[in-house]
Amino acid sequence: MSRWYYRFPGNFYAFGPTPREFASEREARAYIKRIWELTRLPRGTELWRA
């Protein structure tokens, strides 16, 4: 379990770490979509473990 940083394409700075811990990148992506109220993450969104 770990926290994740994420960066949307075109943004200079990254967001994070996530306040919750996730076991996989898939779970972290689902969380990010939910908090930003998105149906899909933009192409090129980057995630990495904190």
C-alpha positions as a printed NumPy array, in Angstrom:
array([[  0.   ,   0.   ,   0.   ],
       [  1.328,   3.4  ,  -0.894],
       [  0.317,   6.943,  -1.639],
       [  0.528,   8.298,  -5.175],
       [  1.556,  11.498,  -6.921],
       [ -0.125,  12.39 , -10.206],
       [  0.296,  14.931, -12.977],
       [ -2.129,  15.847, -15.731],
       [ -0.74 ,  16.541, -19.209],
       [  0.139,  20.19 , -19.699],
       [  0.527,  20.873, -15.965],
       [  3.957,  21.831, -14.744],
       [  3.417,  20.711, -11.142],
       [  2.229,  17.378,  -9.791],
       [ -0.541,  16.83 ,  -7.263],
       [ -0.163,  14.614,  -4.259],
       [  0.563,  12.552,  -2.473],
       [ -2.959,  11.176,  -2.269],
       [ -4.45 ,  11.364,   1.225],
       [ -5.286,   7.637,   1.159],
       [ -3.072,   4.654,   0.411],
       [ -3.813,   2.355,  -2.521],
       [ -2.541,  -1.105,  -3.35 ],
       [ -2.454,  -0.54 ,  -7.126],
       [ -2.267,   2.17 ,  -9.747],
       [ -5.747,   1.162, -10.943],
       [ -7.247,   1.98 ,  -7.531],
       [ -5.388,   5.307,  -7.438],
       [ -6.652,   6.215, -10.934],
       [-10.243,   5.433,  -9.891],
       [ -9.843,   7.682,  -6.844],
       [ -8.409,  10.556,  -8.919],
       [-11.264,  10.28 , -11.423],
       [-13.777,  10.423,  -8.584],
       [-12.302,  13.468,  -6.788],
       [-11.938,  15.431, -10.049],
       [-15.414,  14.279, -11.222],
       [-14.048,  12.849, -14.474],
       [-15.319,   9.918, -16.512],
       [-11.835,   9.304, -17.951],
       [ -8.393,  10.586, -17.108],
       [ -6.788,  12.652, -19.871],
       [ -4.357,  10.812, -22.114],
       [ -0.849,  11.251, -20.764],
       [ -1.797,  11.435, -17.074],
       [  1.185,  10.249, -15.047],
       [  1.083,   8.459, -11.687],
       [  3.949,   7.332,  -9.515],
       [  4.335,   5.975,  -6.004],
       [  5.247,   8.375,  -3.234]])
